[in-house]
Amino acid sequence: MELPEMIELSRADFITIDTIGPPGERTFYLQAAQDDMLVTLIIEKEQAAALSIAISGILEKLGETQEVIEAAPLDLVQPVVPLFRVGRLGLGYDEEQNMLIVMAEELAEEDRAQRTKVHIWISHTQMAVLARQAASAVRAGRPICPLCGETIELGEQHVCVRGNGRKHLDEIK
């Protein structure tokens, strides 16, 4: 299927980041909708984490307080059919429209000149909720060792490199 060069959601009704799969094997998705158009993209865990941090930073610079917004978890709309895997993910602010924009670009082969881009325009409130949702999705994965920062594989005993192989996670407390 040939994708258009640009997909623009000028005022998205819905946006979320969520995962499918067990910890350690999860696939992260960025999904947004406007009217009857649904856009689903595959992103990396690191992109989800960076987006959450960037949104919080922009909202803070704008003087927005990120009050705890009581919103139901934003589940992915089924069926999940991604358009592409994201290579570049960015965030911007348009002062004139007073909206934030998520910019995603397709990860494509080097020999392909055209890469599909998606621009998703979102309100401040939607972005605050997205930042919280992305952070939650990132935290829901495999636990991280508090000493070495490495992920702890499920079902395996963790030998921490900072403990020279002597300290196990059970002993770190």
N, C-alpha and C positions, 0 to 999 in steps of 0.2 A: 504494500500500500504506500503510495506516494503521499507524504505529508506536506502541508503548506509550509511556506517559509516562515510565517508568523501566525501564532494563535494568540489572540488578545481577549482577555476577560476584563472588560473595563470597570466593572463593579461586581465582583464575585459575590454570590449569595452564600457560598459555603467554601471553606478551605480547611484542610486537616493534614496532619502527618501521622501515619500509623504504620504498623508492621503486620506481616503475615509470616507465621512459622515459629518454631520453638527457639528459645534463646540459643545463640551460637549459629543458628541457621536462618535467622530472620531476614526478610527483605523489607526495606523501608520504602514507603510510598508517600509522595506528595500528591494530594488530590484536591481539585477545586471545581466548582460548578457555577455557571451563570445561566439562568433560564433553563433551557433543555440541553445545554452543552456541558459535558462532563470531561474533564481532563485529568488523567492519571499518569504520573511519572515515577520511575524508579530512581531513588536517590540513595546515597551512602549514609551510614550512621553518622559519620563525621560531618556531613553536610547538614543533617538534621540538627546536630548539636551546635554547629556554627551559626545556623540560621536563628536558632533560639537565642543565642547570645547576642547576635547582631540586632535582632528585633528589640530586645531589652535595652540595648545601648541607644538605638535611635529614639525609642520612646522616652528614655531618660533625658536625652539631649533636647527633646521637644518639650520637656517639662511635664510629661504625662505621668501621672501616678498609676502604677500597675496594680490597681485594687484587685483583690481576689474576686474574680468574676465567677459566680457559680453557674457553670455551664455543664451540661451533660457531656460525657466523652464524645468526641467527634469521630464516630466509626467510619471506616471506608464504605463507600457506596458500592454494593455488589452488582454485577460481577466486576472484579478488578481486572481491567484490561489496559495495561500501560501502553502509552504511545511510544515512549523511548526511555532509555537510561540517560540521566542528566550528567553532562560533563562539567558544565559551569553553572553555578547557582549564585545569584546575587540579590541584593536588597537595596532599594533606594527609597527616596522620599520626594514627592512632588509637592512643593510648597503651594503652588497655585491651586491644585486640586485638593490639597490637604489630605493626601492619601499616600500610603506606602505601596511599593510595588515589588513583587517577587519576580525575578528574571531568571529563567532557566534556559539553558542551551543544550541541545542534543549532543551526546557523546557519539561521534561517528568516526568512521574510518578516515585516515589521513587523506586519501585520494578523493573523498567526496567534498566538493566545494560548498554545497549548500547544507547547512545544519538548521534544523527546525528550532525556532525560539518560541518560548511561551512567556507572556507577560500577564501577571495576575495582580490586579489592583484591589487593595483591601483597606478597609477602615481601620482606625487605630484600635478599636475594641476587638475586631476580628484578629488583628495581629497580636494583641496581648494574649488572646486565647490560643492562637497558633503557637506562640513562644512556649506557653505552659504545656500544651499538648506535645510539642516536639521534645521538650525536656523530659517529659514523662515517658515517652516512647523510648528514648535513649536509655533512661535509668532502668527500664523494665527488662533489660537483657541480662547477660551473665554478670555476676558480681565482680567487683574490682578489688584487688588486694590493697589495703590501706597503706602498706609499706612500699611496694614496688610499682603499683599502678597497673600491673598486668591483669588480664582477665583470668578468672578462675573457672576452669573447665568443669562442667557439671559431672558429677560422679567420679571425679578424680581428686586425690589429695594434692593440695597446692604446696609446692616447695618454693618458698620465696627466695629470690636471688639476693635480696638485701639481707637475708638471714644466713647467707653463705650455705644454703642448703640445709640448715639445721632447724629453722623455724617453719612450722606449718601453720596454716591459717587458724587452726584450732587453738594454737598457742599464742596467737596475736590478739590481744584484747586489752 
